């Protein structure tokens, strides 16, 4: 499904050293037309007038939105990590917490969103800190379930950096639970996944304590 969408591309301001995202509106037009056609049929099947002004351009907009929300299929998370690996003799926990996560439930194609907390213990290599949230995004921007998303982030960091251990915790709210089905608006789903040193109780407890503490 390569090169369907390149909405987000890295750019750096080398004068200030501030890394930022630059929004680019690049879509695969063939995919967009095909998906838009399907959305037009869905609108009609729902007994709405697809020619009404308010929804006339909705199929195209929805097709673009869906490409953006699933652009993680075009990203190689391992390659993202390898692009910023540095040799370093640091063997203590590195945590990036409160990473915003937005994904699409593959069962109902409704959003789920929340925060990811990711840690690793280096084993000769560290990685640029911005790459950890990018890995989370690369897996989140797909049709997903939270359980698989948690494991994929863990496995990618473990397999690429070969650290002494990886820990991933995701807390998310699921629209498929909030606005349909059981309709429980305040429910939060937490998933966790650990490797190596984080499977040991003291290390895991330290990680949970640190992500639960407001140190700002």
C-alpha positions in Angstrom: 0.0 0.0 0.0 3.1 2.1 -0.4 3.3 5.9 -0.9 -0.4 6.5 -0.4 0.2 9.5 1.8 3.1 11.6 2.8 1.3 14.2 4.9 4.0 14.5 7.6 7.6 15.0 6.7 10.4 16.0 9.0 12.0 19.4 8.8 14.6 21.0 11.0 15.4 24.5 11.7 19.2 24.2 12.0 19.5 27.8 13.3 17.4 27.2 16.4 17.8 23.5 16.7 14.0 23.1 17.0 12.5 20.0 15.3 9.0 20.4 13.9 6.5 18.8 11.6 5.6 20.3 8.3 2.2 19.5 7.0 2.1 18.4 3.3 -1.2 17.6 1.5 -0.1 14.8 -0.7 -2.6 12.0 -1.4 -2.7 9.1 -3.8 -5.4 10.3 -6.2 -6.3 6.9 -7.5 -6.9 5.6 -3.9 -8.8 8.8 -3.0 -11.2 8.5 -6.0 -11.9 4.8 -5.3 -12.5 5.4 -1.5 -14.6 8.5 -2.2 -16.8 6.5 -4.6 -17.4 4.0 -1.8 -18.2 6.8 0.7 -20.7 8.3 -1.8 -22.4 4.9 -2.0 -22.5 4.6 1.8 -24.1 8.1 2.1 -26.8 7.0 -0.4 -27.4 3.7 1.3 -27.9 5.6 4.6 -30.8 7.4 2.8 -29.1 10.7 2.6 -29.0 12.8 -0.6 -25.4 12.6 -1.8 -26.0 15.7 -4.0 -27.0 17.9 -1.1 -24.7 20.9 -0.7 -23.6 19.9 2.8 -22.4 16.4 1.8 -21.6 17.0 -1.8 -17.8 17.0 -1.2 -18.0 14.8 1.9 -16.8 11.6 0.0 -13.6 13.3 -1.1 -13.0 14.8 2.3 -13.6 11.5 4.0 -11.3 9.7 1.6 -8.5 12.1 2.3 -9.1 11.8 6.1 -9.0 8.0 5.9 -5.7 8.1 4.0 -4.3 10.5 6.6 -5.6 8.4 9.5 -3.9 5.2 8.1 -0.7 6.7 6.7 1.3 4.5 9.1 1.2 1.7 6.5 3.6 3.8 4.5 6.1 4.2 7.3 8.9 1.8 8.4 9.2 2.2 12.2 12.5 0.3 12.3 14.0 2.6 9.7 12.9 5.6 11.8 14.8 4.3 14.8 17.9 3.4 12.7 18.1 6.9 11.3 19.0 8.3 14.7 20.9 5.6 16.6 24.0 6.6 18.6 26.6 4.6 20.5 26.4 5.5 24.2 27.4 3.7 27.4 24.3 4.5 29.3 22.5 1.7 31.0 19.8 3.4 32.9 16.1 3.8 32.1 15.1 6.2 29.4 11.4 7.1 29.4 9.2 9.1 27.0 5.8 9.4 28.6 2.5 11.1 27.8 2.9 10.5 24.0 -0.4 11.4 22.4 -1.9 8.4 20.5 -4.6 8.5 17.8 -5.7 5.3 16.1 -8.6 3.6 14.4 -10.3 0.6 15.8 -10.3 -2.1 13.1 -13.5 -3.6 14.4 -15.8 -0.6 13.9 -13.4 1.9 12.2 -14.0 4.4 15.0 -11.2 6.3 16.7 -9.4 5.4 19.9 -7.0 7.9 21.5 -5.0 8.4 24.6 -1.4 8.3 25.8 1.5 6.0 25.5 4.4 5.7 28.0 7.5 4.0 26.5 10.8 3.2 28.2 14.0 1.2 27.3 17.3 0.5 29.0 20.1 1.0 26.5 22.6 -1.7 25.7 25.3 0.2 23.9 22.9 2.3 21.7 20.5 5.2 22.4 18.1 6.7 19.9 17.0 10.3 19.3 14.1 10.9 21.6 11.7 12.2 18.9 12.0 8.8 17.2 10.1 7.0 19.9 6.9 9.0 19.5 7.3 8.6 15.7 7.4 4.8 16.1 4.3 5.0 18.1 2.6 7.1 15.4 3.8 4.7 12.7 1.9 1.8 14.3 -1.0 3.8 15.6 -1.9 5.4 12.2 -3.3 2.0 10.9 -6.4 0.0 11.5 -5.5 -1.4 15.0 -6.5 -2.9 18.3 -4.8 -1.5 21.4 -3.3 -4.8 22.4 -1.5 -5.3 19.1 -0.4 -1.7 19.0 1.2 -2.1 22.4 3.1 -5.2 21.4 4.2 -3.8 18.0 5.8 -0.7 19.6 7.6 -3.0 22.1 8.9 -5.4 19.5 10.1 -2.7 17.1 12.2 -1.0 19.8 13.5 -4.4 21.1 14.4 -5.8 17.7 16.0 -2.6 16.4 17.9 -1.3 19.4 18.5 -4.6 21.2 18.2 -2.9 24.6 18.3 -4.6 28.0 14.5 -4.2 28.1 11.5 -2.3 26.8 8.3 -1.2 28.6 5.2 0.1 26.9 1.9 1.2 28.6 -1.0 2.7 26.7 -4.1 4.3 28.2 -6.8 4.9 25.7 -10.5 5.8 25.3 -12.4 4.0 22.6 -15.2 5.7 20.7 -16.7 2.3 19.9 -17.4 1.9 23.6 -18.4 5.5 24.2 -20.8 6.4 21.4 -22.2 2.9 20.5 -22.6 -0.5 22.1 -22.1 -0.2 25.9 -21.9 3.6 25.8 -19.6 4.1 28.8 -18.1 7.5 28.3 -15.6 7.4 31.2 -14.0 4.0 30.6 -10.3 3.9 29.9 -8.5 0.8 28.6 -4.9 0.2 29.8 -2.5 -2.3 28.1 1.1 -3.0 28.9 3.9 -5.0 27.5 7.4 -5.7 28.8 10.7 -7.3 27.8 14.0 -8.1 29.5 14.8 -6.1 32.6 11.2 -4.8 32.8 9.9 -8.3 33.4 11.6 -8.1 36.8 9.4 -6.7 39.5 11.7 -3.9 40.9 12.4 -2.5 37.4 8.8 -2.6 36.4 7.7 -1.0 39.6 10.2 1.8 39.1 8.9 2.4 35.6 5.2 2.5 36.8 6.1 4.8 39.6 7.9 7.2 37.2 5.1 7.4 34.6 2.6 7.9 37.4 4.5 10.8 39.0 4.2 14.4 37.8 7.8 15.6 37.7 7.2 18.6 35.5 
